[in-house]
């Protein structure tokens, strides 16, 4: 009917493409709030570790793992906060669909960096507590867990 907004290809939702973009952006920003809390907890833990008496006892490899993990946490925080900055900078320009598309890619990238940071923390902790061989084995298992749940599962479900 003339004069009515274009409807989405999913009639069960009865929303226009702009309404869908609005909903998707709200959902994405809510997901990012949850993720950011996790990143902040990991970052706080890592900051605290550097100021413990035992930190000076870490060997060179453990210190390298610590630095890499701290930097991965910073990168994941920056990447996961970028969709908020995009929304703030572009929302009034009618670019919500573009913001959602780019923010989705940024979130996937941020999840990758967060998974790497979390695995780095596991590697460091397990190396200190159980030794290097056990640390590598446990970290390989947690890396597979993250890869499977955060990347392979969504990809497989999208394909089906």
N, C-alpha and C positions, 0 to 999 in steps of 0.2 A: 504494500500500500504506500502511496506517495506520501512523503513527509515524515515517515517513521524511520527511526534509526536502523541501520544495518544490523541484522541479528547474527549471532555467533553460529558456527556450524554445529554446536552442541545444543540442540533445542531444549533439552531437559533442564538446562540452566537458565534459559531465557535471558541471556545477557549479550550486550553488544561487545565488539572487540575492545572498546575503551573500558567498559565495565569489567571485562575479564582482566584487562591489564591492571586496573585499579585493585581488583581482588588479588591477583597474583603478586602485585607489589606489596600489599599489606601482609600477605602470608609469608613472603620472602623476608621482609623486614623483621617479622616476628621470629622466624627461624634464626636469623642472624643475631637477634638479641640473646637467644639461648646459647648459640655458639660462642659469642663474645664472652659470656660469663665463663665458659670452660677455658677459653684462651687466657683470660685474666687469672684464673686459678693456677694454671700451669706456669704462667709468667711469674706470679707471686711466689710459687714454690721454688722456681729456679733462682729468683733473686735471693730468697732466704738461704738457699744452699750455699751460695758464695760466702756468706757471713758466718758459717758454722766452723767450729775449730777443726773438724775433720776435712774440710775442703782443701786445706794445704797438704793433706796426705794423698790427694789424688795423683795418679801418675799422669804422664804426658798425654796418653791416649784418652784417659778419662776427662782431662781438662779440655781436650779437643772436642770430645763428644758434648761436654757441657756447653762450650761456646757455640758449637753448631746448633745445638738444641735451643739455646736462648735466641739465636738469630732466626731460626725457623719459626719460633713463637712470635717474634716481632713481625716477621714477614706475613705470617698467617693473620695476625691482628690487623695489619695494614690492609691486606687484601680483603678481609672480611668486613672491614669498616668502609671500604670504598663505595659499595652500593648506597650507603647512607649519604655519603658525600655527593654521589651522583644525583640522588633524589633531591637533596637540598639545593643543588646547583641548577638542576634542569626541570624540576617538576612544573614550574610555571610556563614552560615552553611547549607544552603539549607533547612531550617526548616519552610518555610513560611506557609505551610498548618497547621503545628502544632501551629505556632504563632497565626494564624487566629482562630483556634479552641479554644485555651486557652484564647485568647483576647476577643472572643465573650462571653465566660462565665464570664470573669472578668468585662466586660462592663455591663452585666446583674446584677452582684453583685454590681457594682458601682452605677448603677441606683437605686437599692434597697436602698443603704445607702444615696444616694442623695434625694430620695423621703422621707426617714425618717427625714433627716436634714431639708428639706423644710417644712415638716409638723411640726417639732419641732419649727421652726421659726414662722410658722402660730400660733401654740399653744401659744407661748410666747407673741407674739404681740397681739393676740386677748384676752389673759388673762389680759394683762395690759390695753387694750382699752375698752373691753366689759365685762370683768368678766369671771370667770372660767367656768360657765355653758355654756355660749355662745361659749367660746373658744373651749371647748371639742366638742360641736356640729359642729362647723365650721371645726375643724380639722378632725373630722370623715368624713365629706363630702369631704374635700380635699384629705384625705387618700384613700377614695373610688375612687375618680377621678384618682389619680395616679395609683392605682392598676388596674383600668379598662383600662386606656389608655396605660400604659407602660408594663403591664404584661398579663392581660386577653385578650385584643384585639390581640396582636401578637400571643399568644398561640392559640386563636380561629382561626385566619387566617391561621396559620401553619397547623392546623388540617383539614381545608377544602380543 
